[in-house]
Amino acid sequence: MKSKTGKYFKYAIGEIVLVVIGILIALQINNWNENRKQAIAEKEFYKGIKNDLKQDLEFISYVQGYIEPKMDAYNLLNSKYSKNYVSNKTEIDSLLSIYLFSGQRTFYPVSGSFKSAVAGNEINNYKQKKLIQNIIKLYGSNYDRIIDNGKIVDDRWSTVGEKYIHHRRTNTFETINNEVYIKMLDDFHFHFIQLNWYNKLLDEAEIEVNELLKKLK
């Protein structure tokens, strides 16, 4: 009887050991699968961020294509042609056209990949912590600062555009004299200051994005 009981006991212990081993193997396989899925998700995240940043660089270049001619025009108006409008009408009108008629664009980043990773809380599980910190800094700090300053630029541009709507609508400067011209430069000045600062932020963002792209290769 004792012999049979001992055999049953050993058999039960063996069954328990096999079950435990099976569970451990299953857990190990599950962990492996989860790690594999996470690695794939992280790889896809970097791929998405890389594509988004490349589009951002194109958009920054596009926006600065509007900004820089305005800045160059204002710098000439405020230096070489700062006083006598009547004597330099042709040159000044050409520069005023660049400043008033060329329109304005502001930058908004492509952030789908970043927002998706943040919304799903996946970004906190990614392994390349230093790289993730750099990405979060760009989207969560620097890009937000650019967006906020872009709104200020848009507001100041709207004020200038509304004040000189007649010139913009008719595409002419027939009513301008020396006194009106000096007043125009004063009105442009506040917009130009913000535009100049905004352009510097875009330059800094371009450098930061290029540095990130190097790390994402």
PyMOL commands that set and color helices and strands:
alter all, ss='L'
color gray80, all
select helices_A, chain A and resi 2-77+86-101+112-119+122-125+129-163+165-170+178-215
alter helices_A, ss='H'
color red, helices_A
deselect
rebuild
show_as cartoon
